[in-house]
Amino acid sequence: MRLLNNGNNRIQIAQDFLDNSDGTITINGDGSHVLIGDGANAFERMSLTCGPSSTVHIGHGVRLASVQIYVCPHSKLLIGHHSAFANEGQIFVHETKPITIGHNCLISEGVNFWVSDAHSIIDLESGRRINPSRPIHVGHRVWLGRNVSVFKGAHIGDGAIIGAQSLVSGVIPGNTLAYGSPARVVRENVSWDINLMPDDGADPGPSPEKMGPTDGLSRPADARLALAEAQYRTEAVQTVLAAVLASQSWRGLNRKKFRRLIAEASSAVPDAGPAAVQHAVLLAEARKVLWLG
């Protein structure tokens, strides 16, 4: 890890992080406090840039894979212990409202955090800016799917699950599954596990041969729920991928084949009916490659 301290700042970065990580930390100006705990790791050219009088606390055991982080002057970023970030993420604290991310969170590939719109929207009558920045809070054990956007004002409760490509800018209660743009709760009283648990007791639903394009979907809400659950199955595979990336332990995985399968599974959102069943079959094959490849 390359550390560029361009001022008088308080730096408490674990030595194992500096020795074993790949990327650049740049601290500009004076008065900042950067703390990174033991067992944390960054790879694939992670970037952290801090302005003067900023605060960055990254907990023990955090994994950062090619994440781009910017913290503006006089602002704050707090990340709890043992949270994992997959590739190509962005955390932009580009105004003075803070971002807080809890312990044991799983942040999939391409997730973005923005506390403001990065540009001003002006009311023509008053001449005043009407899009102020707002803080972001992510609770403990939150799972954010691939390419989720977490925008200003988002408050995600403990244990929540956000489906891939969702946009979050409001309140998502804890232990719920939310999906969409904007993200809306589609299921309550749920949790998640980093391991793929046996699904022998799960209801497989009707077979593709007997299932019409709208069978079992009496209302649009049912269709949305079926769609969210299909996406949830996709994210189960992506979560394992994120964990493998974070630990850098591939367990004999054929990386190119697995990435191709994940890309195919994520390239199109499945409709209800046979497409959703085919989607689940593809993901089952991806799981097989992950554990047996």
Backbone hydrogen bonds in HBPLUS format (Angstrom, degrees):
<---DONOR---> <-ACCEPTOR-->    atom                        ^
c    i                          cat <-CA-CA->   ^        H-A-AA   ^      H-
h    n   atom  resd res      DA  || num        DHA   H-A  angle D-A-AA Bond
n    s   type  num  typ     dist DA aas  dist angle  dist       angle   num
A0002-ARG N   A0023-GLY O   2.98 MM  21  6.20 176.5  1.98 148.0 149.1     1
A0025-ILE N   A0002-ARG O   2.78 MM  23  6.17 161.1  1.82 167.4 173.7     2
A0004-LEU N   A0025-ILE O   2.76 MM  21  6.05 167.1  1.77 169.8 174.0     3
A0027-ILE N   A0004-LEU O   2.84 MM  23  6.18 167.1  1.86 172.1 171.5     4
A0006-ASN N   A0027-ILE O   2.82 MM  21  5.79 158.8  1.86 160.9 168.1     5
A0031-GLY N   A0008-ASN O   2.95 MM  23  6.27 159.2  2.00 157.7 150.8     6
A0010-ARG N   A0032-SER O   2.87 MM  22  6.14 159.5  1.91 174.5 169.2     7
A0034-VAL N   A0010-ARG O   3.00 MM  24  6.48 156.0  2.06 162.0 169.2     8
A0012-GLN N   A0034-VAL O   2.79 MM  22  6.07 175.9  1.79 167.7 168.5     9
A0036-ILE N   A0012-GLN O   2.90 MM  24  6.40 153.6  1.97 143.3 147.9    10
A0014-ALA N   A0036-ILE O   3.02 MM  22  6.03 156.0  2.08 147.3 154.5    11
A0017-PHE N   A0014-ALA O   3.09 MM   3  5.39 130.6  2.34 103.0 115.7    12
A0018-LEU N   A0014-ALA O   3.29 MM   4  6.75 156.8  2.35 149.8 155.4    13
A0019-ASP N   A0015-GLN O   2.90 MM   4  6.12 156.6  1.96 153.1 160.0    14
A0020-ASN N   A0016-ASP O   3.01 MM   4  5.85 153.4  2.08 139.7 145.6    15
A0021-SER N   A0017-PHE O   3.13 MM   4  5.56 128.0  2.42 144.1 148.6    16
A0022-ASP N   A0042-ALA O   2.80 MM  20  5.74 153.6  1.87 124.5 133.0    17
A0046-MET N   A0022-ASP O   3.17 MM  24  6.44 148.3  2.27 143.6 135.3    18
A0024-THR N   A0046-MET O   2.92 MM  22  6.46 148.1  2.02 157.0 166.0    19
A0048-LEU N   A0024-THR O   2.96 MM  24  6.36 158.1  2.01 161.2 165.7    20
A0026-THR N   A0048-LEU O   2.80 MM  22  6.22 163.4  1.82 162.6 168.3    21
A0050-CYS N   A0026-THR O   2.86 MM  24  6.30 157.9  1.91 161.7 169.1    22
A0028-ASN N   A0050-CYS O   2.98 MM  22  6.09 176.9  1.98 156.9 157.1    23
A0053-SER N   A0030-ASP O   2.91 MM  23  6.18 144.5  2.04 136.2 147.5    24
A0033-HIS N   A0054-SER O   2.93 MM  21  6.46 152.3  2.01 155.6 164.5    25
A0056-VAL N   A0033-HIS O   2.92 MM  23  6.30 166.3  1.94 162.0 164.2    26
A0035-LEU N   A0056-VAL O   2.80 MM  21  6.18 165.2  1.82 164.7 169.9    27
A0058-ILE N   A0035-LEU O   2.77 MM  23  6.10 164.8  1.80 158.7 163.9    28
A0037-GLY N   A0058-ILE O   2.92 MM  21  6.28 150.9  2.01 150.1 159.6    29
A0061-GLY N   A0038-ASP O   2.94 MM  23  6.34 146.3  2.05 137.5 148.3    30
A0041-ASN N   A0062-VAL O   2.84 MM  21  6.33 154.8  1.90 166.3 172.3    31
A0064-LEU N   A0041-ASN O   2.87 MM  23  6.24 154.1  1.94 150.8 159.3    32
A0043-PHE N   A0064-LEU O   2.99 MM  21  6.56 148.1  2.10 156.6 164.4    33
A0066-SER N   A0043-PHE O   2.85 MM  23  6.10 160.0  1.89 174.2 167.8    34
A0047-SER N   A0067-VAL O   3.01 MM  20  6.35 168.6  2.02 155.9 158.9    35
A0069-ILE N   A0047-SER O   2.76 MM  22  5.94 159.4  1.80 150.9 158.2    36
A0049-THR N   A0069-ILE O   2.97 MM  20  6.27 152.8  2.04 143.0 151.0    37
A0071-VAL N   A0049-THR O   2.92 MM  22  6.33 160.2  1.96 163.0 169.2    38
A0051-GLY N   A0071-VAL O   2.85 MM  20  6.21 141.7  2.00 159.0 170.6    39
A0074-HIS N   A0052-PRO O   3.06 MM  22  6.60 141.5  2.21 147.8 159.4    40
A0055-THR N   A0075-SER O   2.93 MM  20  6.36 149.7  2.03 150.5 160.1    41
A0077-LEU N   A0055-THR O   2.87 MM  22  6.26 151.1  1.95 153.3 162.9    42
A0057-HIS N   A0077-LEU O   2.95 MM  20  6.38 162.5  1.98 162.3 168.0    43
A0079-ILE N   A0057-HIS O   2.84 MM  22  6.18 160.9  1.88 164.3 170.3    44
A0059-GLY N   A0079-ILE O   2.93 MM  20  5.96 143.6  2.07 139.8 151.4    45
A0082-HIS N   A0060-HIS O   2.73 MM  22  6.04 158.9  1.77 160.0 167.3    46
A0063-ARG N   A0083-SER O   2.97 MM  20  6.47 155.6  2.03 149.6 157.4    47
A0085-PHE N   A0063-ARG O   2.79 MM  22  5.84 151.2  1.87 143.3 153.1    48
A0065-ALA N   A0085-PHE O   3.15 MM  20  5.95 140.8  2.31 132.6 144.2    49
A0068-GLN N   A0089-GLY O   2.94 MM  21  6.23 168.1  1.96 145.9 147.2    50
A0091-ILE N   A0068-GLN O   2.86 MM  23  6.27 158.4  1.90 158.6 161.7    51
A0070-TYR N   A0091-ILE O   2.92 MM  21  6.36 160.8  1.96 164.9 167.2    52
A0093-VAL N   A0070-TYR O   2.77 MM  23  5.94 170.2  1.78 173.2 169.6    53
A0072-CYS N   A0093-VAL O   2.81 MM  21  5.95 163.6  1.84 160.9 158.3    54
A0099-ILE N   A0076-LYS O   3.13 MM  23  6.55 152.3  2.21 148.7 156.0    55
A0078-LEU N   A0099-ILE O   2.98 MM  21  6.40 162.6  2.01 159.5 165.3    56
A0101-ILE N   A0078-LEU O   2.81 MM  23  6.12 159.9  1.85 158.1 165.1    57
A0080-GLY N   A0101-ILE O   2.80 MM  21  6.11 146.4  1.91 140.8 152.2    58
A0104-ASN N   A0081-HIS O   2.84 MM  23  6.28 161.7  1.87 160.6 165.7    59
A0084-ALA N   A0105-CYS O   2.89 MM  21  6.28 158.8  1.94 156.1 159.7    60
A0107-ILE N   A0084-ALA O   2.80 MM  23  5.96 170.8  1.81 170.5 172.6    61
A0086-ALA N   A0107-ILE O   2.87 MM  21  6.20 156.8  1.92 161.7 169.3    62
A0110-GLY N   A0087-ASN O   2.83 MM  23  6.27 159.0  1.88 161.3 166.3    63
A0090-GLN N   A0111-VAL O   3.02 MM  21  6.51 153.6  2.09 145.3 151.2    64
A0113-PHE N   A0090-GLN O   2.80 MM  23  6.11 146.3  1.92 144.2 155.6    65
A0092-PHE N   A0113-PHE O   2.87 MM  21  5.94 174.6  1.87 154.5 156.2    66
A0115-VAL N   A0092-PHE O   3.42 MM  23  6.82 154.5  2.49 174.4 175.9    67
A0136-ILE N   A0098-PRO O   3.09 MM  38  6.54 158.4  2.13 153.3 160.1    68
A0100-THR N   A0136-ILE O   2.97 MM  36  6.30 157.0  2.02 149.5 156.6    69
A0138-VAL N   A0100-THR O   2.76 MM  38  6.03 155.1  1.82 156.1 164.6    70
A0102-GLY N   A0138-VAL O   2.92 MM  36  6.00 133.1  2.15 132.3 146.7    71
A0141-ARG N   A0103-HIS O   2.84 MM  38  6.20 167.9  1.85 169.0 172.8    72
A0106-LEU N   A0142-VAL O   2.89 MM  36  6.31 160.9  1.93 154.4 160.2    73
A0144-LEU N   A0106-LEU O   2.91 MM  38  6.30 161.3  1.95 163.3 169.5    74
A0108-SER N   A0144-LEU O   2.98 MM  36  5.94 162.8  2.00 155.8 161.4    75
A0147-ASN N   A0109-GLU O   2.83 MM  38  6.21 159.9  1.87 154.7 161.4    76
A0112-ASN N   A0148-VAL O   3.02 MM  36  6.53 155.9  2.08 156.7 164.4    77
A0150-VAL N   A0112-ASN O   2.74 MM  38  5.97 175.4  1.74 167.2 168.8    78
A0114-TRP N   A0150-VAL O   3.00 MM  36  6.47 156.1  2.06 160.8 165.9    79
A0134-ARG N   A0115-VAL O   3.07 MM  19  5.63 155.4  2.13 158.1 163.8    80
A0130-ILE N   A0121-ILE O   2.85 MM   9  5.81 162.8  1.88 167.7 171.7    81
A0123-ASP N   A0128-ARG O   2.92 MM   5  5.56 170.2  1.93 160.4 160.1    82
A0127-GLY N   A0123-ASP O   2.67 MM   4  5.24 143.2  1.80 148.1 159.5    83
A0153-GLY N   A0135-PRO O   3.07 MM  18  5.46 139.2  2.24 128.1 140.0    84
A0137-HIS N   A0154-ALA O   2.98 MM  17  6.28 164.8  2.00 151.1 156.1    85
A0156-ILE N   A0137-HIS O   2.90 MM  19  6.28 161.7  1.94 156.4 159.4    86
A0139-GLY N   A0156-ILE O   2.84 MM  17  5.92 152.0  1.91 153.9 163.4    87
A0159-GLY N   A0140-HIS O   2.87 MM  19  6.32 153.9  1.93 160.4 167.8    88
A0143-TRP N   A0160-ALA O   3.04 MM  17  6.45 164.3  2.06 159.0 163.4    89
A0162-ILE N   A0143-TRP O   2.91 MM  19  6.32 162.5  1.94 167.5 172.1    90
A0145-GLY N   A0162-ILE O   2.84 MM  17  5.79 152.9  1.92 154.4 163.6    91
A0165-GLN N   A0146-ARG O   2.75 MM  19  6.14 149.4  1.84 154.2 164.9    92
A0149-SER N   A0166-SER O   2.91 MM  17  6.33 163.6  1.93 160.5 165.8    93
A0168-VAL N   A0149-SER O   2.82 MM  19  6.19 168.7  1.83 169.6 173.5    94
A0151-PHE N   A0168-VAL O   2.77 MM  17  5.99 163.6  1.79 168.1 173.9    95
A0154-ALA N   A0151-PHE O   3.11 MM   3  5.94 145.9  2.23 147.6 149.9    96
A0155-HIS N   A0170-GLY O   2.95 MM  15  6.06 160.6  1.99 140.6 137.9    97
A0172-ILE N   A0155-HIS O   2.88 MM  17  6.22 162.8  1.91 154.0 157.0    98
A0157-GLY N   A0172-ILE O   2.81 MM  15  6.02 166.1  1.82 168.5 173.3    99
A0160-ALA N   A0157-GLY O   3.31 MM   3  5.86 153.0  2.39 139.0 136.2   100
A0175-ASN N   A0158-ASP O   2.96 MM  17  6.45 131.3  2.20 134.6 149.3   101
A0161-ILE N   A0176-THR O   2.87 MM  15  6.20 157.2  1.92 166.0 168.8   102
A0178-ALA N   A0161-ILE O   2.87 MM  17  6.24 166.2  1.88 166.2 170.0   103
A0163-GLY N   A0178-ALA O   2.84 MM  15  6.21 166.7  1.86 164.4 168.2   104
A0167-LEU N   A0180-GLY O   3.02 MM  13  6.50 154.7  2.08 146.3 147.8   105
A0183-ALA N   A0167-LEU O   2.76 MM  16  5.54 154.5  1.82 159.7 156.3   106
A0190-VAL N   A0175-ASN O   3.04 MM  15  5.10 165.3  2.07 123.9 128.1   107
A0177-LEU N   A0187-ARG O   2.81 MM  10  5.05 164.7  1.83 148.1 151.8   108
A0186-VAL N   A0177-LEU O   2.80 MM   9  5.85 167.9  1.82 161.3 164.4   109
A0187-ARG N   A0177-LEU O   3.27 MM  10  5.05 142.9  2.41 144.1 142.8   110
A0179-TYR N   A0184-ARG O   3.01 MM   5  5.53 154.8  2.07 141.2 141.2   111
A0184-ARG N   A0179-TYR O   3.11 MM   5  5.53 164.9  2.13 122.0 122.5   112
A0202-ALA N   A0199-ASP O   3.01 MM   3  5.19 162.4  2.04 110.2 115.8   113
A0210-LYS N   A0207-SER O   3.10 MM   3  5.52 138.0  2.29 110.0 120.5   114
A0211-MET N   A0208-PRO O   3.40 MM   3  5.12 153.1  2.48  95.4 103.0   115
A0215-ASP N   A0212-GLY O   3.42 MM   3  5.12 162.9  2.45  97.9 102.8   116
A0217-LEU N   A0214-THR O   3.15 MM   3  5.52 160.4  2.19 136.5 134.4   117
A0222-ASP N   A0219-ARG O   2.96 MM   3  5.26 125.5  2.27 104.7 118.2   118
A0223-ALA N   A0219-ARG O   3.26 MM   4  6.72 153.4  2.34 149.1 156.2   119
A0224-ARG N   A0220-PRO O   2.97 MM   4  6.32 156.2  2.03 152.3 158.6   120
A0225-LEU N   A0221-ALA O   2.97 MM   4  6.21 154.6  2.04 145.8 152.7   121
A0226-ALA N   A0222-ASP O   2.89 MM   4  6.16 162.5  1.92 154.0 158.2   122
A0227-LEU N   A0223-ALA O   2.92 MM   4  6.09 156.0  1.98 146.8 153.7   123
A0228-ALA N   A0224-ARG O   2.89 MM   4  6.10 157.4  1.94 148.0 153.9   124
A0229-GLU N   A0225-LEU O   2.93 MM   4  6.17 156.4  1.98 150.5 156.7   125
A0230-ALA N   A0226-ALA O   3.00 MM   4  6.23 152.0  2.08 144.8 152.1   126
A0231-GLN N   A0227-LEU O   2.98 MM   4  6.26 155.9  2.04 146.9 153.7   127
A0232-TYR N   A0228-ALA O   2.81 MM   4  6.05 143.4  1.94 141.5 152.6   128
A0233-ARG N   A0229-GLU O   3.08 MM   4  6.42 145.7  2.20 142.0 149.2   129
A0234-THR N   A0230-ALA O   3.20 MM   4  6.59 152.8  2.27 142.3 149.4   130
A0235-GLU N   A0231-GLN O   2.92 MM   4  6.27 157.1  1.98 151.4 157.4   131
A0236-ALA N   A0232-TYR O   3.07 MM   4  6.36 134.3  2.29 140.4 151.9   132
A0236-ALA N   A0233-ARG O   3.20 MM   3  5.18 131.9  2.45  94.6 107.2   133
A0237-VAL N   A0234-THR O   3.15 MM   3  5.63 127.3  2.44 108.9 119.7   134
A0238-GLN N   A0234-THR O   3.22 MM   4  6.58 160.7  2.26 145.7 151.4   135
A0239-THR N   A0235-GLU O   2.79 MM   4  5.89 146.7  1.90 147.6 155.3   136
A0240-VAL N   A0236-ALA O   3.38 MM   4  6.62 156.9  2.44 139.3 143.7   137
A0241-LEU N   A0237-VAL O   3.07 MM   4  6.42 157.9  2.12 148.6 155.1   138
A0242-ALA N   A0238-GLN O   2.89 MM   4  6.17 156.2  1.94 147.0 152.9   139
A0243-ALA N   A0239-THR O   2.94 MM   4  6.24 155.9  2.00 149.7 156.2   140
A0244-VAL N   A0240-VAL O   2.90 MM   4  6.17 155.5  1.96 152.0 158.8   141
A0245-LEU N   A0241-LEU O   2.87 MM   4  6.13 162.4  1.90 153.9 158.8   142
A0246-ALA N   A0242-ALA O   2.87 MM   4  6.05 157.2  1.92 146.2 152.8   143
A0247-SER N   A0243-ALA O   3.01 MM   4  6.20 153.2  2.09 145.7 151.7   144
A0248-GLN N   A0244-VAL O   2.87 MM   4  5.79 127.0  2.15 142.6 156.6   145
A0248-GLN N   A0245-LEU O   3.28 MM   3  5.04 137.2  2.48  91.6 103.4   146
A0253-LEU N   A0250-TRP O   2.85 MM   3  5.25 148.4  1.95 115.8 126.0   147
A0258-PHE N   A0254-ASN O   3.06 MM   4  6.27 165.5  2.09 159.6 164.1   148
A0259-ARG N   A0255-ARG O   2.92 MM   4  6.09 165.9  1.94 155.3 159.3   149
A0260-ARG N   A0256-LYS O   3.01 MM   4  6.16 153.1  2.09 144.0 151.3   150
A0261-LEU N   A0257-LYS O   3.01 MM   4  6.29 157.8  2.06 148.8 154.3   151
A0262-ILE N   A0258-PHE O   2.93 MM   4  6.20 161.1  1.97 153.8 158.9   152
A0263-ALA N   A0259-ARG O   2.90 MM   4  6.09 158.1  1.94 146.7 153.0   153
A0264-GLU N   A0260-ARG O   2.93 MM   4  6.20 155.9  1.99 148.8 155.1   154
A0265-ALA N   A0261-LEU O   2.91 MM   4  6.14 155.8  1.97 147.7 154.7   155
A0266-SER N   A0262-ILE O   2.98 MM   4  6.15 137.7  2.16 144.3 155.3   156
A0267-SER N   A0263-ALA O   2.94 MM   4  5.80 118.3  2.33 142.5 156.0   157
A0276-ALA N   A0273-GLY O   3.02 MM   3  5.57 126.3  2.31 114.6 126.8   158
A0277-VAL N   A0273-GLY O   3.30 MM   4  6.69 153.7  2.38 148.1 155.8   159
A0278-GLN N   A0274-PRO O   2.86 MM   4  6.12 163.7  1.89 156.8 160.8   160
A0279-HIS N   A0275-ALA O   2.88 MM   4  6.04 149.0  1.97 141.9 151.1   161
A0280-ALA N   A0276-ALA O   3.03 MM   4  6.33 152.9  2.10 144.6 150.5   162
A0281-VAL N   A0277-VAL O   3.03 MM   4  6.38 152.3  2.10 148.5 156.3   163
A0282-LEU N   A0278-GLN O   3.00 MM   4  6.29 158.1  2.05 151.3 156.4   164
A0283-LEU N   A0279-HIS O   3.08 MM   4  6.39 155.3  2.14 148.1 154.7   165
A0284-ALA N   A0280-ALA O   2.94 MM   4  6.21 147.7  2.05 145.0 154.0   166
A0285-GLU N   A0281-VAL O   3.09 MM   4  6.44 150.4  2.18 146.8 154.2   167
A0286-ALA N   A0282-LEU O   3.02 MM   4  6.39 147.0  2.14 141.8 151.4   168
A0287-ARG N   A0283-LEU O   2.92 MM   4  6.25 152.5  1.99 148.8 155.6   169
A0288-LYS N   A0284-ALA O   3.05 MM   4  6.35 152.6  2.13 143.2 150.5   170
A0289-VAL N   A0285-GLU O   3.02 MM   4  6.34 155.5  2.08 148.6 154.4   171
A0290-LEU N   A0286-ALA O   2.94 MM   4  6.19 156.1  2.00 148.1 154.9   172
A0291-TRP N   A0287-ARG O   3.06 MM   4  6.32 165.1  2.09 158.4 159.4   173
A0292-LEU N   A0288-LYS O   2.84 MM   4  5.67 149.8  1.93 146.9 155.6   174
A0293-GLY N   A0289-VAL O   2.75 MM   4  4.52 137.2  1.93 125.0 130.9   175
